[in-house]
Amino acid sequence: MKAISIFLVLFSVLLSDNLKMPIAKLEGSGSVVDIVYSNGKVYSATALSSVNIFDYSSRKLIEKIEVEKIIDFMGDLVDSKVYSVDIIENKILILSQDKQGFRRIHIYENDKMVPLFDYSAGLTVAKAKFLDKNTILLGLLSNELISYNIAKKANNWLIQVSGAKFSDFALNEAKSEVVVADESGNLKVHSTKDGKFIKLLAGENLDNVFQVDYKNGIIATAGQDRRTVIYDTKNSAYHLKTDFLIYSVGLSPSGKRVAYACDENNNVALVDTTTKSEMGKFGGNSMTLTKIVFIDENEFLVGSDGKDINIYSVK
């Protein structure tokens, strides 16, 4: 038994030695909820009432945008979770928690926070992203999608995607299509112009899809059923299985590489989406993964329930 124990320890060390570790990290101020990379800057939504902005080259925190704390149902002042962040030109879109369980949205521009709506709108928005500088797309927990005109303060359109609870959505590069993931495991692709249904992607994920990404005609999922599914626009599909829930997934800009949370130790597997071959595993994350974002084909970011964002190199 002693010999077996020693062997298992040595085997574990050997496996850990094969893990690629972060080349650097971005030191934030709160648990990471969402990450966006744009023009040399990293925007991180946190669970502690703030959006952190980093200069990617220097790895330094250059700005911290704070949202107001809220009063909870016990009457206590608590932090507001920032659910998503986005950037277009000089406008930063911030979706955060408001009182009574509802959400609020601000646009931060020229050092000013401009509110679009708050809890009084009665919306449980889970994700908000720009379609253009005058239009945002909202994904509600009720699995409704809303295209909202900022200037008119009115909806362009509203659709009910399905009766299943909303999980995530991802836009293609042109922002002409949105793929919606929910607890059914099926993906629905809609036009962002008018909300019209385009196609259903089904049969691969058998349970809730936590996250979805869409790059260069390739769609990838992170599933509760321990499957990462790779779809392409020609309707071919396959899945990669793990032994643990897959909480997060991200595609490289070309769609040729997918990174996903692959085990209970919060490691990340990198796979070639064409050959299905594993290109490596990446460690050093101490908490549950929340977001994976590629900078380019060779570097990617991993955010977690911890306050720091790890930077990895594929090479």
Secondary structure, 3 states (H helix, E strand, C coil): CHHHHHHHHHHHHHHHHCCECCCEEEECCCCEEEEEEECCEEEEEECCCEEEEEECCCCEEEEEEECCCEECCCCCEECCCEEEEEEECCEEEEEEECHHHCEEEEEEECCEEEEEECHHHCCCEEEEEEEECCEEEEEECCCEEEEEECCCCEEEEEEECCCCCEEEEEECCCCCEEEEEECCCCEEEEECCCCCEEEEECCCCCCCEEEEEEECCEEEEEECCCEEEEEECCCCEEEEECCCCCCCEEECCCCCEEEEECCCCCCEEEEECCCCCEEEEECCCCCCEEEEEECCCCEEEEEECCCEEEEEECC
